[in-house]
Amino acid sequence: MVRRAFWRAATLGSMLQAALVLLGLALSSLRQDNLYPIGSTLLALLTGVLFARWARGAQLLAVLWGAAVCGGISSLLGTLLVALSGQAPAPVSTALVAGVTGALAGSVGGCLGSLLRRSAPPA
């Protein structure tokens, strides 16, 4: 079940990151105001929450680790898409910062998703 949750969250998070990049192509204010890092971090947080919600029955450490990896992968892919689309240069240091920031945000999201999952009344 955790593997399925991982693939679902990583895929959806990456698709959301790609949508952010496409939105940046349409709205120049995203590039001018440098909102990519904020949006990407929030999407990594959401990816972590989704992973935690979908990984029912997993232990907290597995949820935190899986959410961190999902968030990091999606943020790294978003950064690479920004570079490939020519919207911003992406040196290795930028990609590394984006991956680590996404992993941390994903882990926080995993923790929040775990708390929400446990506090919700049984259906």
Phi, psi and omega in degrees: 000324180293322180297317179295318178297322179298310182294321178297312182292317180296320180292313180295318178298319179293322178294322177293322176296319178296322177296323177296319179295317178296322177296323177294329175292324182278325183246107182293340181295333176297321180284316185293321181272002178057048181270356179302313181300321181292312179297319180294320179293319178294323177292325175294322176299314178298321178299319177295320177298315180297319178300315180297321180292325183275341182266061182294139177084356180280151177288158185300318181297320178293323178293314180298317180294312181296319179294322178296317180293317178299314179296319179294317179297314182295319179293320179296317177295322177298318178295319178294322177294323177297317180292317181293329179278356177078015181280334180200149175287147180231081174292170183302323182295321178294316178296321179295315178297318180296319180295316180292317178297318177296321179294318178294317179295321178297320179295318176297318176298321177297321177295315178297317179297324177294317179295318179295322180294321183283330183273347180288139179291147180297140181274000000 
